[in-house]
Amino acid sequence: MCTARGAKAIITVTIRTENAAFGDGNKAQEVARLLHALANTLVIYGTAPARLVDLNGNRVGTVTMTKPDRELA
């Protein structure tokens, strides 16, 4: 889990869209579902899962939080 509460961080979300959950014109819908679930987890728990899982249960992405090496504008 990545924690965001009270700390400045750079959040990087990586999603691989080459499997079946993103096929048949479902790419935008599945990406939106993943981002919505991520947003809900951040709001409710103040943390992000280290990996993202598609509708079929496959690991399709990661979420990382790092401290910025300089102050963000």
C-alpha positions in Angstrom: 0.0 0.0 0.0 1.1 3.6 -0.7 0.2 6.2 1.8 -0.7 9.8 0.9 -2.1 11.4 4.0 -0.5 14.7 4.9 2.6 14.2 2.7 3.6 15.8 -0.6 4.1 13.0 -3.1 4.3 12.2 -6.8 1.7 9.6 -7.6 2.4 7.5 -10.7 -0.3 5.2 -12.1 0.7 2.7 -14.8 -2.0 0.6 -16.6 -1.3 -2.0 -19.2 -4.3 -2.3 -21.6 -3.4 -5.3 -23.8 -5.6 -8.0 -22.2 -9.2 -9.1 -22.7 -10.8 -6.7 -20.2 -9.8 -3.8 -22.4 -10.9 -5.4 -25.7 -14.1 -5.1 -27.7 -14.2 -1.3 -27.3 -14.0 -1.5 -23.5 -10.7 0.2 -23.0 -12.0 3.6 -21.8 -14.7 2.0 -19.6 -12.1 -0.4 -17.9 -9.6 2.4 -17.4 -12.3 4.6 -15.9 -13.4 1.7 -13.6 -9.8 1.2 -12.4 -9.2 5.0 -11.8 -12.6 5.3 -10.0 -11.7 2.3 -7.7 -8.3 3.9 -7.0 -9.9 7.3 -6.2 -12.4 5.6 -3.8 -9.6 3.7 -2.1 -7.6 6.9 -1.6 -10.6 8.8 -0.2 -11.7 6.0 2.1 -8.4 4.7 3.4 -5.9 7.4 2.5 -3.7 4.8 0.8 -3.4 3.3 -2.7 -3.0 -0.3 -3.6 0.4 -1.2 -5.0 -1.3 -3.0 -7.9 -4.4 -2.6 -10.0 -6.6 -5.6 -11.0 -8.9 -5.7 -14.0 -12.5 -7.1 -14.1 -11.1 -10.5 -14.9 -8.8 -10.5 -11.8 -5.6 -10.0 -13.8 -2.9 -7.7 -12.5 -2.8 -4.8 -15.0 -1.1 -1.9 -13.3 0.8 -0.3 -10.4 0.5 2.7 -8.3 3.6 4.3 -6.8 4.1 7.3 -4.5 7.4 9.0 -4.2 8.6 12.1 -2.5 9.4 14.9 -4.9 13.2 15.6 -5.2 12.2 19.3 -5.2 9.3 21.4 -4.1 6.3 21.2 -6.4 4.9 24.4 -7.8 
